[in-house]
Amino acid sequence: MPRTSEPGRSVSSRLLEVLFAFEPDQSKLSLADLARKTGLPHATVRRLAMELTDVGALTRQHDGRFTIGLRLWRLGTLAPLTESLRSKAQPFMEDLYTALHQHVQLAVLDGSEAVIIERLSAPRAQDLLSQVGGRLPLHCSGVGKVVLAHGGSDLVDRVLSGGLKRYTPHTLLDPAVLRSELAECRRTGYATVRGELTVGADSIATRVMDAEGRVVAALSVVVRTGSVHHQAALPSLIAAGLGVSRMLGWRPGIKIRGV
């Protein structure tokens, strides 16, 4: 392991810290921003940022701030799970978007959060805080509840034991009630959220399975409260989730894991 001036931190780990400082809502960062977010000395951050810029992993803007570079973006598109999911889900998401003119999004589990890997949004749809690449809590988002319900008992226990954060007055915080909702989600294949993450925004989400019956993603529609009757949108959403699953190799005879 290369030696650095900071014990226990290799050059590669510090390079990754600089890259991981970028987030969907913080896609342009100055050297001062990077130093603050990584906790690294300003001189170190500057050297690392310039090295990353030289190889195309970062791009420096006219105002001096940095963004993720095209070369790194192209590398990210090679991730097999997300790219396969995105390409196979796209036609079904477009059909849902055309029918409902609302947010349609696809998310996967990453640790103890759900990550949005694709979204289609109508211009006048409900405003949302998250975007593609953004992270959602598992206990109070539609896609989060679906992947949490099928993520195994260890994941459920870990999320519940970590405490449930309140985002709105409607956020579900009772572990017993949440466990009951997750069990119902496993039975029906879908979850409904009403204003739990964002005031005025409801979500309906369904599961997406692979050829081995594993739930690898969740597909959801996010609507303004009262704008779309949930039961009216549900059949189209479930059909789309099954369609994506079939594209991934799942068939009705394959047992869904975690159910």
N, C-alpha and C positions, 0 to 999 in steps of 0.2 A: 504494500500500500504506500502511495507517495506520501512523503512527510509534508506537513503544512505547519504554519505558525500557530495553528489552533489544534491542540491535541484531540485525536479521535475524529477529525474531520478531514477527509481526503479532498484532493482537488476535484475529483469527479462529483463528490457529494455536494460540494459548494457550487459547482456549475449547475447541478440539478436544483439546488435551492433557488438560484437566480431564475431558472426557467419556470419553476413551480410557483414563483411569486406572481406570475400573470394569471388572471382569472377572467371569466366572461365579463364581469362588470369593471374590471381593471386591466384592460387590454393594452393600455399605453402607460408606461411607467418611466419616471425619470431616475437618474442615478440615486437621488435622495430617497425616492420611493423604494427602490430596490434595497438600499442600505437599511432603511427602516423595517421593511418586511422580512428581510433575511437575518438581520442582526449582525451582518458582516461589516467590517470597516469600509469606509467610503473608497479608499484606494484599492482595496481588494475587489469590491464590487465593480469599480471602473475597469480594472484589468480583465476580470472575467467577462463583463458585458462586451468589451471590445473584442475579446477572443471569440465569443459566440457570434458577434457580428461578422467577423472575418470569415467564418465558415458558413454563414448564411442561416444560422439558427435564430438570430435576432436581426431586426432591421432598425436602423436609427433614422428617426424622422427629422424633418427640417427644424423642429423646435427642440431637438436634442433628446426627446423621449424615445424609448425603445418599444418595439412591438415584436411579436413572434414572427420569425422569418418564413418565407415561402418554402425553403428547404425543409424546415422542421414540420411545417404544416403537411407537406407531402409525405413525410415519414409517418405522421399520425394517421393518415388515411389508409395505411397498410395494416392497421390493427384488424385481424381477421374477423373477430366477432362483430364489432360495431359496423365495419364496412359491409359485411354480408347482410346484417340486419337492415341497415339503412337502404341498401339497394333493393332488397326484396320487399321491404315494407313500403317503399315509396308509392307504388301504384295504389295500394290500399289506403294510404294516408291521403292521397290526392282525391280519391273517391269520397272519403269522409269529409274532407275540406269542401269539396264541391257541393255535397248534400247539406252540410250544416253551416258553412261559412263561419267557423269558430276556430279556436286553437286546436290543432291536432298534434300530439307529441308522442315520441317514442323514448323510453328511458330504460336503463339497465342498472343493476345493483353494483355499487362500488363501495366495499367496506360497510359502513353503517349509514350510507346515503344512497339516493338514486341520482343518476347523472343523465341529463337530457342529451340524447345523441342526434335527434332530429326533431324539427318542429315546422309546421305550416301554420301561418297565422293570417286571418283576415284583417284588413286595415282598421275596421271598426270593432274588432273583438275586444273583450275585456283586457285591460292593462294587467300585465303580470311582471313580477320582480325578476323572475328567472329567465334564462335564454339558453340557446344551444350551448352545451358545455357546462351549464349551471348545475348546481346540486340542490336536491330537494330532501327534506326530512322524510323518514320512512313512516312515521306515525300519523302524519296529518296531510299527506298528499295522496291523490288517487293512485298514481304509479307507484309511490312508495309503499302504500298498503298492500298492493298486489305482490310486489317482489318480497316484501317482508313476510306476507302470509305463506309464501312458498319457499322461504329461505331457510327453513329448519328451526327447530326449537332453540338451538344455541343462539341463533341470531335474534330471535324474539326475546329471549331472556336478556341478552346483552343490551338491546335497545331499551327494554323496560327498566332494567336495573340502572341504566345511565341517567334516568330521569327524563320526563317528557316535557319539552319546552312548549310554552304557550305562545302562539303567534297571533291569535285573534280570540275574542270572547267565546268563539265556538270550537276552539281546539279541544280535542278529546284528550283528557289527562288521566282518566281512570284506567289503570292497567287491566282490570277484570273486564271492563266493557270493551277495551281494545282487543283483548284476546278473543272475545266473543265475535267481534267484527271480523277478525282474521280467520276464524274458523268458518264463518259464513262465506267469506271470500274464497276459501279453498273449496267449499261445497259448490258455489255458483260460478266461480271463475271471474268474478268482477267485484269492484269496490266503488263506493260512492262517497264523495267528500263534499260537504256543504259549508263553505266559508271557513274551513278550519285553518287554512294556510294564508289565504288572502281574503279580506272582507269583500263580499260582493262577487266572489268567484267560486263556482262549483265545478267539480270534476267527476267524471265517470271513467274508470280504467278497467282494462281486461288483460288477461295473461297471454303471453306468446311462448310457445313451446318449441323445442328442437326435436330432432329425430329420435332422441332417447327419452323424450317426455319431460325433460328438465325445463322449468320456466326460466327463460333466459332474458326476458324483457317484459315490459308492460306498455300497452298502447292506450292513450287516453284522449278524451275530448274535454277541454276546459271552456266553460261557458259563463256568461254573466248570469248571476242569480235571477231566476225567473224568466230568462229569455228562451230557454229550450226545456221542454218537459223531458226529464231524465228517461222515463220509460219509453218515450218515443225515439230517443237516440240510441238506446241500449242495443236493440237488435242489430243495427248497422255496425255498431262498435264491436260487438262480439263476433259478428261475421267477418269483420276485417281482421280481428285478432286470430281467428281460426285460419283465415286465408294466408296470413303471414306465416303462421305455424306450419301449414302444409308446404309452403315454399321452402321452409327449413327442414322438411322431411318428416314432420309429425303426421300421423294418421290416426283416425278415431280409435283403432284397436290398441294403440300404444298407451299404456298407463301413464298418467301425469304424476310425476314425482312430487311428494309432499302432500298428496291428497289422501 
